[in-house]
Amino acid sequence: MTSSALPLTPSFRLDGKTAIVVGASSGIGQAAAVALAEAGAQVTLAARSIDRLDRTVDALRKWG
């Protein structure tokens, strides 16, 4: 598969918006949280594993 066969992710900004991500401690939820934060959203995270969630929150705070 060539890269031209893949859809391009649209460029967008979410400054001033709030996003809630459930399952944010790993996998797709964590990736979504990072993408939303990178786009400027204020992100609220939820997950069953508090230890992994805390690591995700710490990493996002250091990154942002």
trRosetta pair geometry for C-beta under 8 A, 3 or more apart (Angstrom, degrees):
i j d omega theta_ij theta_ji phi_ij phi_ji
1 5 5.2 -109 -168 63 89 139
1 6 7.3 83 151 -49 118 92
2 5 5.2 106 63 -5 71 100
3 6 5.8 -52 -161 25 49 113
12 39 6.0 11 94 -148 78 127
13 39 5.9 179 -132 -178 33 79
13 40 5.1 22 -167 21 80 141
14 17 4.3 -79 180 48 87 126
14 19 6.9 17 157 -38 153 117
14 36 6.4 -36 50 -161 159 72
14 39 4.4 58 11 121 104 108
14 40 4.8 170 64 71 64 86
14 41 3.9 -17 113 -59 131 90
15 40 3.9 -47 -68 153 67 141
15 41 7.7 -116 -76 -70 22 40
16 40 7.7 4 6 138 55 114
17 40 7.5 80 36 103 91 88
17 41 4.9 -48 86 -116 92 89
17 42 7.2 -170 94 24 41 78
18 41 6.5 124 -127 -173 17 94
18 42 4.8 -33 -106 71 73 100
18 43 7.7 162 -160 -87 58 26
18 44 6.7 25 -179 -8 102 106
19 33 7.8 176 107 -121 123 56
19 36 4.4 -83 54 -178 165 149
19 41 4.3 38 -5 153 112 149
19 42 7.3 162 22 76 69 47
19 43 5.1 -20 69 -110 99 72
19 44 7.1 -171 92 28 48 70
20 43 7.8 150 -93 -162 25 58
20 44 4.8 -20 -108 70 72 106
20 46 7.1 17 -178 0 92 112
21 24 4.3 91 109 -77 110 114
21 29 5.5 139 164 -168 105 85
21 32 5.3 168 -129 100 129 111
21 33 4.4 -145 59 -78 165 89
21 36 6.7 -172 -52 23 126 147
21 43 6.2 -3 2 -167 114 106
21 44 7.3 165 22 82 67 52
21 45 5.5 -18 66 -113 96 66
21 46 7.1 179 91 30 50 72
22 29 6.5 -89 98 -129 39 132
22 46 4.8 -22 -112 74 66 109
22 47 7.2 147 -170 -78 49 53
23 26 7.7 -73 170 55 76 63
23 27 7.1 -44 155 68 108 109
23 28 7.2 15 117 74 126 83
23 29 3.3 -169 105 -56 83 154
23 30 8.0 -94 130 -30 69 64
23 46 7.6 10 -13 90 36 74
23 47 5.8 91 -126 -108 20 85
24 29 4.5 -116 -81 147 37 106
24 30 5.6 106 -175 -85 51 53
24 32 7.4 -101 -109 68 81 94
24 33 4.4 73 -144 -50 111 142
24 43 7.9 144 -130 160 151 118
24 45 3.8 -107 72 -150 158 102
24 46 6.4 97 11 48 109 38
24 47 5.2 -119 49 -48 66 111
24 53 6.4 72 83 -125 90 90
24 56 5.9 175 137 121 90 159
25 29 7.0 19 27 90 46 125
25 30 6.3 -46 112 -70 14 106
25 45 7.7 117 -57 168 62 122
25 47 3.7 138 -19 168 108 171
25 48 7.5 -101 15 48 140 58
25 49 4.9 -175 125 65 171 101
25 52 3.7 82 180 108 119 108
25 53 4.2 -68 -87 -69 105 67
25 55 7.7 75 -152 52 85 92
25 56 5.5 -147 -126 -12 47 137
26 29 6.9 47 66 56 39 99
26 30 5.1 -13 -130 -21 11 131
26 47 7.7 106 9 -143 73 147
26 49 7.6 22 -9 48 111 136
26 52 5.9 -27 -41 163 102 143
26 56 7.8 -130 -56 -64 48 130
27 30 5.9 112 50 18 36 99
27 31 7.0 -69 139 -2 36 101
28 31 5.5 -57 -146 40 33 112
28 32 6.1 37 154 -23 67 105
29 32 5.6 -52 -146 35 30 112
29 33 6.4 33 153 -21 63 104
29 47 7.0 143 117 -90 150 107
30 33 5.6 -51 -150 33 32 114
30 34 6.5 31 152 -17 64 104
30 56 5.6 -123 -126 -120 103 134
31 34 5.8 -54 -149 36 32 111
31 35 6.3 31 154 -18 66 108
32 35 5.7 -56 -145 39 31 110
32 36 6.1 29 158 -17 66 109
33 36 6.0 -57 -145 39 27 109
33 37 6.2 25 157 -16 63 109
33 43 5.4 113 -155 177 81 149
33 45 5.7 29 -120 -97 142 110
33 56 6.7 54 86 168 153 127
33 60 6.9 -74 140 -81 111 143
34 37 5.9 -58 -146 39 28 109
34 38 6.1 30 154 -21 64 110
34 60 7.0 -141 -99 -98 68 100
35 38 5.6 -54 -145 37 29 114
35 39 6.4 25 154 -16 63 108
36 39 5.7 -58 -149 38 31 110
36 41 4.4 -44 167 47 91 134
36 43 5.3 119 100 -90 117 118
37 40 7.8 105 179 -26 31 8
37 41 6.3 -86 -86 63 34 79
37 43 4.9 -63 -70 -9 90 137
37 60 5.6 -133 -104 -153 175 116
37 63 7.7 82 121 92 138 122
37 64 6.0 -96 169 -68 119 136
43 60 7.2 -92 65 -176 132 156
45 53 6.1 168 128 -159 121 103
45 56 6.5 -167 -171 104 165 125
45 57 6.2 -150 46 -77 143 94
46 53 7.7 -22 -167 -128 18 143
47 50 7.5 169 84 -77 91 36
47 52 6.7 -86 119 84 149 100
47 53 4.3 -180 49 -77 121 117
47 56 7.8 87 -2 27 149 144
49 52 4.1 30 112 27 123 110
49 53 6.0 157 92 -19 65 89
50 53 5.4 -57 -140 41 31 115
50 54 6.1 39 158 -26 66 103
51 54 5.8 -51 -151 30 27 112
51 55 6.9 26 150 -16 60 103
52 55 5.6 -51 -153 34 37 113
52 56 6.5 39 149 -19 66 103
53 56 5.6 -53 -151 35 35 112
53 57 6.3 35 152 -18 68 105
54 57 5.6 -53 -145 37 32 111
54 58 6.2 34 155 -19 65 106
55 58 5.7 -52 -145 37 30 112
55 59 6.3 31 155 -19 63 107
56 59 5.8 -56 -148 37 29 110
56 60 6.3 27 155 -17 65 107
57 60 5.8 -57 -147 38 30 110
57 61 6.3 30 155 -20 65 107
58 61 5.8 -56 -148 36 30 111
58 62 6.4 26 156 -15 65 107
59 62 5.9 -57 -147 39 30 108
59 63 6.0 29 155 -20 65 112
60 63 5.6 -57 -142 40 30 113
60 64 5.9 8 166 -2 67 114
61 64 6.4 -64 -135 47 23 94
